[in-house]
Amino acid sequence: MTINTNFSAGTKRFGWGFLFLAGGVGCLILILPIVFTSQIKHQQETQKSEITVQFPVTVDPQNKIIVEDETVNNYLASPESPLQSSVFNTKGTITNIYKMFATIIANTPLYQNLAFVGKGRLVTITPGLRKEQVANSFGAVLSWDSKNKKDFIVAKENSSLPLIEGSFFPEVYFVDLGITPEVVQNLVNKRFTEEVLSHYGVSVSNVVPLNTALTIASLIERETIGTEDMRMISGIIWNRIFNGMNLQIDATLQYAKASGKTTTIWWPKVLPKDKYIKSPYNTYINPGLPPTPIANPSVAAILAALNPTKTTCLFYFHDKKGGFHCTDTYVEHVKQLKKYYGRGK
């Protein structure tokens, strides 16, 4: 029998190539979370410069107008803008994939049992969560009981946290095991101060108070599927405020339904009868904004709240595929709903 030496040599080369590839992937899996964790730790420990650029503002609540500003529009549409960071451009996609995989790997039991990893953990807080969900995210990693979670979400006396809801900044955090709720609260507050308060000076707050911006941003965060629609939905919210219309936002009903209850479903399904819930957060029966934010918004949502798209629309909805539709009148709104859902509201 004749042995095909070329085939044998090719098989060996393939085998060695596969081993080198597997080894490279294995090293990447080990190194990726180490590098990312180091970056997060450095970010948390570094004091940012006191010289910061203030958030732009193109809405004028006093005169009930939205001003079109080409410079602001160009900035918010640029890759450097927080509004574009999660859009599927090359830079945003690579960054988000890197963060996602590094965090997933770092939090696996197998990885955490490695001797060189240490006792720190990564906690990801996504935009649009309630304060209780934020506490649960930290609590799951740090083994907090109900008292620890309550201590975390309740601002201490003399605390610099401006709000109970809305100021638990969404980000990836590095925490040491055994860290106290108060220390984590200070860590989260530091990030909120750096990412929001440092850009929210008198020139901004004189136009739109912080509580107003965070409240509208929280509504936007819960009502949008992605950052692409944020400024348009902001424009519609402001239009309804300017026209004295009730906002009629379902997310506020969800917040009202789950508040004051022991639950694991923080954003329950809205039923027709929920529109009559007696709560200051019910924007179907109460005019204006809810008294506080209903969730913790991203910088992208805050920028959208301050810089809405100028539009004549007063009604909007998303279709089953996530497409955004808005109209000027309720009659048109119902027609669009029937077109995409077979029924109107």
C-alpha positions as CSV (number, residue, x, y, z in Angstrom):
1,M,0.0,0.0,0.0
2,T,1.3,3.4,-0.9
3,I,1.2,6.1,1.7
4,N,0.3,9.6,0.5
5,T,3.1,11.6,2.2
6,N,1.7,14.9,1.0
7,F,-1.7,14.2,2.7
8,S,0.1,13.1,5.9
9,A,2.2,16.3,6.0
10,G,-0.8,18.4,5.2
11,T,-2.7,16.8,8.1
12,K,0.1,17.5,10.5
13,R,0.3,21.1,9.4
14,F,-3.5,21.5,9.8
15,G,-3.2,19.9,13.3
16,W,-0.4,22.3,14.4
17,G,-2.3,25.2,12.9
18,F,-5.4,24.2,14.8
19,L,-3.5,23.9,18.0
20,F,-1.9,27.4,17.6
21,L,-5.3,28.9,16.7
22,A,-6.9,27.3,19.8
23,G,-4.0,28.4,21.9
24,G,-4.3,32.0,20.6
25,V,-8.1,32.0,21.3
26,G,-7.4,30.7,24.8
27,C,-4.9,33.4,25.5
28,L,-7.3,36.0,24.2
29,I,-10.1,34.7,26.5
30,L,-7.7,35.0,29.5
31,I,-6.3,38.4,28.6
32,L,-9.4,40.2,27.4
33,P,-11.1,40.5,30.8
34,I,-7.8,41.3,32.5
35,V,-7.3,44.3,30.1
36,F,-10.9,45.4,30.4
37,T,-11.0,45.1,34.2
38,S,-7.7,47.1,34.4
39,Q,-9.3,49.8,32.2
40,I,-12.4,50.0,34.4
41,K,-10.4,50.2,37.6
42,H,-8.2,52.9,36.1
43,Q,-11.2,54.9,35.0
44,Q,-12.8,54.7,38.5
45,E,-9.6,55.7,40.3
46,T,-8.7,58.5,38.0
47,Q,-9.9,62.0,38.8
48,K,-11.2,63.7,35.7
49,S,-10.3,67.2,34.8
50,E,-12.4,70.0,36.3
51,I,-12.5,71.7,32.9
52,T,-15.5,70.1,31.1
53,V,-17.7,71.0,28.2
54,Q,-21.3,71.7,29.1
55,F,-24.1,69.8,27.5
56,P,-25.7,71.7,24.5
57,V,-29.3,72.8,24.9
58,T,-31.6,73.6,22.0
59,V,-35.0,73.4,23.7
60,D,-36.4,76.6,25.2
61,P,-39.2,75.6,27.6
62,Q,-39.8,79.2,28.7
63,N,-40.8,80.3,25.1
64,K,-42.1,76.8,24.2
65,I,-39.9,76.3,21.2
66,I,-37.2,73.9,19.9
67,V,-34.3,75.7,18.2
68,E,-32.6,74.1,15.2
69,D,-28.8,74.4,15.6
70,E,-26.7,73.0,12.8
71,T,-23.6,72.8,15.0
72,V,-25.4,70.8,17.7
73,N,-27.0,68.5,15.1
74,N,-23.7,67.8,13.5
75,Y,-22.1,67.0,16.9
76,L,-25.0,64.7,17.9
77,A,-24.8,62.9,14.6
78,S,-21.0,62.4,14.8
79,P,-19.3,59.1,15.9
80,E,-18.0,60.9,19.0
81,S,-21.4,61.7,20.3
82,P,-23.0,59.4,23.0
83,L,-26.1,59.2,20.8
84,Q,-24.0,57.3,18.2
85,S,-21.9,55.1,20.5
86,S,-24.3,52.1,20.2
87,V,-25.2,52.6,16.6
88,F,-23.8,49.9,14.3
89,N,-20.8,51.8,12.9
90,T,-17.4,50.1,13.0
91,K,-16.1,51.9,16.1
92,G,-19.3,51.4,18.1
93,T,-19.8,47.8,17.2
94,I,-16.2,46.8,18.1
95,T,-16.3,48.6,21.4
96,N,-19.6,47.1,22.5
97,I,-18.6,43.6,21.5
98,Y,-15.4,44.0,23.4
99,K,-17.2,45.2,26.5
100,M,-19.8,42.5,26.3
101,F,-17.4,39.5,25.9
102,A,-14.9,40.8,28.4
103,T,-17.7,41.2,31.1
104,I,-19.2,37.8,30.3
105,I,-15.9,36.0,30.5
106,A,-14.8,37.9,33.7
107,N,-18.0,36.9,35.5
108,T,-17.9,33.2,34.7
109,P,-17.2,30.9,37.8
110,L,-14.4,29.2,35.9
111,Y,-12.6,32.4,35.2
112,Q,-13.2,33.7,38.8
113,N,-11.6,30.6,40.3
114,L,-8.3,31.3,38.6
115,A,-5.7,32.2,41.1
116,F,-4.5,35.4,39.3
117,V,-7.9,36.9,38.8
118,G,-8.3,38.3,42.3
119,K,-11.4,39.1,44.3
120,G,-12.9,41.8,42.1
121,R,-15.9,41.5,39.9
122,L,-17.5,43.5,37.0
123,V,-21.1,44.7,37.3
124,T,-22.9,46.0,34.2
125,I,-25.7,48.5,34.8
126,T,-27.7,49.0,31.5
127,P,-29.6,52.2,30.8
128,G,-33.3,52.2,31.6
129,L,-33.2,50.2,34.9
130,R,-35.1,51.2,38.0
131,K,-33.1,51.8,41.2
132,E,-34.2,48.4,42.5
133,Q,-32.9,46.7,39.4
134,V,-29.6,48.4,39.9
135,A,-29.4,47.3,43.5
136,N,-30.3,43.7,42.4
137,S,-27.4,43.8,39.8
138,F,-24.9,44.7,42.4
139,G,-26.5,42.5,45.0
140,A,-26.3,39.4,42.7
141,V,-22.5,39.8,42.5
142,L,-21.9,41.0,46.1
143,S,-24.3,38.6,47.8
144,W,-26.3,41.5,49.3
145,D,-29.4,40.8,51.4
146,S,-32.6,43.0,51.3
147,K,-31.1,45.4,53.9
148,N,-28.0,45.9,51.9
149,K,-30.0,46.7,48.8
150,K,-32.2,49.1,50.7
151,D,-29.1,50.9,52.1
152,F,-27.7,51.2,48.6
153,I,-30.8,52.9,47.0
154,V,-31.6,55.2,49.9
155,A,-29.5,58.4,49.9
156,K,-27.7,59.0,53.2
157,E,-28.0,62.3,55.1
158,N,-25.6,64.8,53.5
159,S,-25.2,62.5,50.5
160,S,-24.4,64.2,47.2
161,L,-26.9,62.0,45.3
162,P,-29.3,64.6,43.8
163,L,-32.2,62.1,43.3
164,I,-33.4,58.8,44.5
165,E,-34.1,57.7,40.9
166,G,-32.3,58.8,37.8
167,S,-28.8,59.2,39.2
168,F,-27.6,55.6,39.4
169,F,-25.4,56.0,36.3
170,P,-25.5,53.1,33.8
171,E,-22.0,51.8,33.2
172,V,-19.6,48.8,33.8
173,Y,-18.3,48.9,37.4
174,F,-15.4,47.1,39.1
175,V,-16.2,46.1,42.7
176,D,-14.3,44.2,45.3
177,L,-16.1,41.4,47.0
178,G,-17.2,42.4,50.5
179,I,-17.5,46.1,49.6
180,T,-20.3,47.9,51.5
181,P,-23.4,49.4,49.9
182,E,-22.3,52.9,51.0
183,V,-19.0,52.5,49.1
184,V,-20.7,51.2,46.0
185,Q,-23.2,54.2,46.2
186,N,-20.2,56.6,46.4
187,L,-18.7,54.8,43.4
188,V,-21.9,55.1,41.3
189,N,-22.4,58.7,42.4
190,K,-18.8,59.6,41.4
191,R,-19.5,58.3,37.9
192,F,-22.8,60.2,37.7
193,T,-21.0,63.4,38.8
194,E,-18.3,62.9,36.2
195,E,-20.5,61.9,33.3
196,V,-23.5,64.2,34.0
197,L,-23.2,66.8,36.7
198,S,-19.8,68.1,35.5
199,H,-21.5,68.8,32.2
200,Y,-24.6,70.3,33.8
201,G,-23.7,73.7,34.9
202,V,-25.7,76.8,35.6
203,S,-25.9,77.7,31.9
204,V,-27.7,74.4,31.3
205,S,-29.8,74.1,34.5
206,N,-31.2,77.7,34.0
207,V,-32.8,76.5,30.8
208,V,-33.8,73.0,31.8
209,P,-33.6,72.0,35.5
210,L,-31.7,68.8,36.1
211,N,-34.8,67.0,37.5
212,T,-36.7,67.8,34.4
213,A,-34.0,66.7,32.0
214,L,-33.4,63.4,33.9
215,T,-37.2,62.7,34.0
216,I,-37.7,63.3,30.3
217,A,-34.5,61.3,29.6
218,S,-35.9,58.4,31.7
219,L,-39.1,58.4,29.6
220,I,-37.1,58.5,26.4
221,E,-34.9,55.6,27.6
222,R,-38.0,53.4,28.3
223,E,-39.8,54.4,25.1
224,T,-37.1,53.9,22.6
225,I,-35.7,50.7,21.0
226,G,-32.4,52.3,20.1
227,T,-30.7,55.7,20.1
228,E,-31.9,56.5,16.6
229,D,-35.4,57.6,17.7
230,M,-34.4,59.3,21.0
231,R,-34.4,62.9,19.7
232,M,-37.6,62.5,17.8
233,I,-39.4,61.1,20.8
234,S,-38.0,63.9,22.9
235,G,-39.4,66.4,20.4
236,I,-42.9,64.8,20.7
237,I,-42.7,64.8,24.5
238,W,-41.8,68.5,24.5
239,N,-44.5,69.3,22.0
240,R,-47.1,67.7,24.2
241,I,-45.8,69.6,27.2
242,F,-45.9,72.9,25.2
243,N,-49.5,72.1,24.1
244,G,-50.7,71.2,27.6
245,M,-51.4,67.7,26.7
246,N,-51.1,64.7,29.0
247,L,-48.1,62.7,28.0
248,Q,-49.9,59.3,28.1
249,I,-46.7,57.2,28.3
250,D,-47.2,53.6,29.1
251,A,-43.8,53.3,30.9
252,T,-45.1,55.6,33.6
253,L,-47.9,53.2,34.2
254,Q,-45.4,50.3,34.5
255,Y,-43.5,52.3,37.1
256,A,-46.6,53.1,39.0
257,K,-47.8,49.4,39.0
258,A,-44.5,48.1,40.3
259,S,-43.8,50.8,42.9
260,G,-44.3,49.9,46.5
261,K,-44.6,46.2,45.8
262,T,-42.4,43.2,46.4
263,T,-41.9,42.0,42.9
264,T,-39.4,40.7,40.4
265,I,-41.3,42.1,37.5
266,W,-40.4,45.8,37.5
267,W,-41.9,46.6,34.1
268,P,-45.2,44.7,34.0
269,K,-47.5,44.5,31.0
270,V,-49.9,47.5,30.8
271,L,-53.6,46.7,30.7
272,P,-56.4,49.1,29.7
273,K,-57.5,49.4,33.3
274,D,-54.1,50.6,34.3
275,K,-54.8,54.0,32.7
276,Y,-56.9,54.8,35.8
277,I,-54.3,53.9,38.4
278,K,-54.3,56.6,41.1
279,S,-50.6,57.6,41.1
280,P,-48.7,60.8,40.6
281,Y,-46.7,58.8,38.0
282,N,-49.8,58.1,35.8
283,T,-49.3,60.4,32.9
284,Y,-52.7,59.4,31.5
285,I,-54.6,61.2,34.2
286,N,-52.0,63.7,35.5
287,P,-50.8,66.6,33.4
288,G,-47.1,67.3,33.0
289,L,-44.1,65.2,33.9
290,P,-44.1,62.5,36.7
291,P,-42.5,63.9,39.9
292,T,-39.2,62.1,39.4
293,P,-37.4,60.0,36.8
294,I,-38.8,56.5,36.3
295,A,-35.5,55.0,35.4
296,N,-31.8,55.7,35.2
297,P,-31.0,57.2,31.8
298,S,-27.8,57.2,29.7
299,V,-26.0,60.3,28.6
300,A,-27.4,59.7,25.1
301,A,-31.0,60.0,26.5
302,I,-30.1,63.1,28.5
303,L,-28.6,64.8,25.4
304,A,-31.8,63.9,23.5
305,A,-34.0,65.4,26.3
306,L,-32.0,68.6,26.0
307,N,-31.8,68.6,22.2
308,P,-35.1,67.3,20.7
309,T,-35.7,67.1,17.0
310,K,-38.0,69.9,15.8
311,T,-41.2,68.2,14.7
312,T,-44.9,68.8,14.4
313,C,-45.7,65.2,15.6
314,L,-47.7,64.7,18.7
315,F,-48.3,60.9,18.6
316,Y,-46.0,58.0,17.9
317,F,-45.6,54.2,18.2
318,H,-43.2,51.4,17.1
319,D,-44.4,48.7,14.8
320,K,-43.7,45.0,15.4
321,K,-40.4,45.2,13.5
322,G,-39.3,48.2,15.6
323,G,-40.0,50.8,13.0
324,F,-40.9,54.3,14.3
325,H,-44.0,56.1,13.2
326,C,-45.3,59.5,14.3
327,T,-48.3,61.7,13.3
328,D,-49.6,65.2,13.9
329,T,-53.2,64.2,14.8
330,Y,-54.9,61.4,16.7
331,V,-57.0,60.5,13.7
332,E,-53.8,59.9,11.7
333,H,-52.4,58.0,14.7
334,V,-55.3,55.6,14.7
335,K,-55.1,55.1,11.0
336,Q,-51.4,54.1,11.3
337,L,-52.1,51.8,14.2
338,K,-54.8,50.0,12.1
339,K,-52.4,49.8,9.2
340,Y,-49.6,48.1,11.2
341,Y,-51.6,46.3,14.0
342,G,-55.1,45.9,12.5
343,R,-56.6,48.0,15.2
344,G,-56.4,51.5,16.7
345,K,-56.2,52.7,20.3
